Amino acid sequence: MLELDHVSRQFGGLQALNRVQMSVPAQKVVGLIGPNGAGKTTLINNISGLDHPTGGSIRFQGEDITTTPPHRITRLGVARTYQNIRLFGEMTVLENLLISQHGRGKATIFDSLIFSPRFRHEETQLHERALTLLERFHLTEVADDRAGNLPYGDQRRLEMARALATAPQLVLLDEPTAGMNPIETQQLGEQIIRLRSEGLTVLVIEHDMSLIHQVCDEVYVLNFGEVIAHGTPEAIKHNPLVIEAYLGHDDDGAA
């Protein structure tokens, strides 16, 4: 579904990504891990169109999206969450879910002005979809609350619900459990597994290795912008290069 071919990103003299090769199969959950500063969020930014590679190419379902702007990538079926939450804080929870769906609508401005049957039908569908997502992520009781006033865990869930509201085929999750307690993390992991069972594909950045083991079919490891390992979560756990990347090595060269 997603293919990265020798993707590089250079910022002046800093090589943030260096010839990254990655394949994300359809209907799988793929983990992306690595130490802080390894280039993980930079890679997600390049896939989602917020940034663009200085070398290599990115293809989504066979289409080259290397230089495609983010709104077009969203319409192609790619959604994402952010390491730093980016909700519309002054809007209600329900409004956040409604506004995220309008890029999928077919009604025109004229339809909205005359309140046409097509416009009314679309608005009903969007509202029903939003209510379904509120229930799925246990946010129904706070539907009319300002998003910025929600507890941190609820904001994380809302951001994931908002990503799903765009009807994606590929979901990019950038540290979705940051700040969550173990119970919340377990519950979010169950939601990620549910996405896979519903036919979606997920690429998840995460530091919580228990979640990686819970949800991922395979894992890529970045270090200094390069892929240093790829395999099952269990194989990655015991890979000496991965252990060294996280723990370093002593003066004798032992990890």
N, C-alpha and C positions, 0 to 999 in steps of 0.2 A: 504493500500500500504506500509506504513512504520509503524513499531511497535517497541517501546522501552519498555523493560520489566525490571524494577528496575535497570536502568542504573546508575552506580556510577563512579566517577573519583576522585582519591585522588592523590595529589601531596605532598609527604612527610606528613606533619601534616595538610595540607589544604584539606578540603573536598569540591572540586569544584562542584561536582554533587552528589546528595544523593538519590538513589533509584527512579530515574525519570521514571514515567509511562506516555507514550504518544502514541497516535494513530493518524496518518495522513491519512485520507481516500483519495481514488483516486478521481481525478478531483475536488479537493477542494483547497481553499487557507486558510492555517492555519497560524495564527500569533503567534509569540513567543516574549513576552515582559517581562520587569522586570527592576529594577534599575541597574545602572552600577555595574559591578562585580557580577551579579547574577548567571553567568555561561552560558549565552546564546551562546556566541561564542564557548566556550568549548564544548557545546552540538553539535553544527554544525560541529566542528572539528572531534568529535567522529563519527558522522553519515557519514561524507565524507571520513573517513579513515586517515586523517592527524594525528589523535590521536586515542587511543583505550581505552575503559572503563577498570577500574579495578574491576568492578562487573556488573552483569546483561548482557543483550543481546540486539542486534539490528537486526531486520529482515526487509528486503526489498523484497516485493512481495513473501514472504514466505521463502526466502533464508537468512540464517544467515550470516551477514556481520560484525559481531562484531570485528573480527581481520583481515578483508580483507584489502589489501593495496589500496591506493587511485586510482591507475590507473585501477584496476579491478572494483572498485565501479563505476568509470566513464563509463566503458564499459557496466556495467549492466544497466546504464540509469539514473545515478544521476549526476547532475551538480551543481556548486555553484559559487557564487561571494564572494568577501571578503570585510570586513570592511575597510581594508587598501588596496587600489587598487593595483593589481598585474598584470598589463599589461606588454607585451614585449615592453618597451618604445622605443627601437632603431628601431623596426620594424614599418612598415606602418600599418595603420588601417586595410587595406585589408589583409595584411600578418598575422596579429593577428587572423583574422577569418579563414584564410586558414589553418594555422598550427594547430588550435584547432580541425580541422576535420579529421586529418590524422589518428587518432586512430581508426576511423570507416572504413577506407579503407581496401580493400582486395588485392590490388596489392602488389606484392613482390618487394624486392630490385632488383631482376633480371628484373622484368617488367619495372622498372624505367630505368635500364641501357640500355635496348634494345628499350625503348620507345614503349612498346607493345600496341596493341589496348585497352586492359583492362586498362592499366595505363592512356592512353589518355582519355578514356571515364570517368574514375574516376576523373581526374583532371578537366575535363569540368564540371562535376556535382558539385564538390567542389567549383569551381569558381562561378557557377550560384547560389549555395546556399549562398555563401558569399555576392554576389551582392544583393540578396533578403533581407538578414539581414541588409545590409547597408541602403537600402531603407526604411525598416521597422523602423529603429531607427534614421532616418534622418541624416545619416552619409555619404551619397554618395559623397557629395562635398569635403569631407576631406579624401576620400579613400586612397589617396597617401601621406597623411601627416604622419609624425612620431607620433605614439600613445602618446609618452611622451610630445609632444608639444600641445596636445589638451587641451581646457578649461576643468575644472574639471567636469562639467555636461556632456560633451561629453565623457569623460573617463568613467564615470559611465555607460552611455548608451552602450559604446563599451564593457565594461566588461559583461553586461547582454547579449549583442548580442553574445559574445564569448561563454558564457555558453550555449546558445541555439544552437550554431553551432555544439555541440557534440551530438545533437539529443536526449536530455534527456526525461525521463518520469517524473522525480521528479527534481524540481529546488529549491535549497537552496539559499536564498537571505539574506546576512548579512548586514543590514542597507543600502539598495540600494539607498536611497535618501539622505544620509549624504552629506551636503554641497550644496544641490540643493535648488533653490528658489521655491516658492509655485507653480508657473506655471509648472516648470520641474517636481515637485513632482506629480502634478495632471496627467501629461502626462505619467509618469512612472507607476502610478497607473492604468491607462487605459491599458497599456501594460500587467500588471499583470492579470487584468481581462480577457484580450484577451487570455492569456496563458490558463486560466481555460476553456474558451469557446472552445479552440482547443484540449481539452482533457488532458492537462498537470496538474500535481499536484505541488503545491507551498507551501513551508514552509518559512516564511519571518520573520526575526528579524527587528524590527523597533521601534524607539522612537517617531516617528510622529504619534500621535493617530488619526489624521484626515485620514492618509493613511490606518491605521488599520481598521477604520470604513468603508472606501471606498471599500476595497478589500477583507476583511477576512470573511469567513463563521463561523469560530470559533477561539478562542484565548486561549493559555496557558500562565500562568504567573509564572515566576521563581523568587525566592528570596532566597539568600544564598544557591543556588544549589538545591532547592526543588520546586516542583510544588505546589503553594498555591491556585491556582484557574484555572478553565477551564469552558468556556461557550461562548456564543455569545458576540460580541463586546459590545453590549448594557448592557448585564448582568455584564460583567467584569468592565465596566465603573463605576458601582454603588456598586461593591463588597467592603465591608469595609476592608477586608484583603489586597486588592490591593491598596486601598487608603492609608492605613497605611504603606504599603511597600514603596510607593513613597513619602509620606509626613511625615512619622514618627508619633509620638504621644506626647502629652504634659505630664506634670508631673501628671495630673489627669487621664491619660489613654485615653483621647479623641484624635481622629485622627486629 
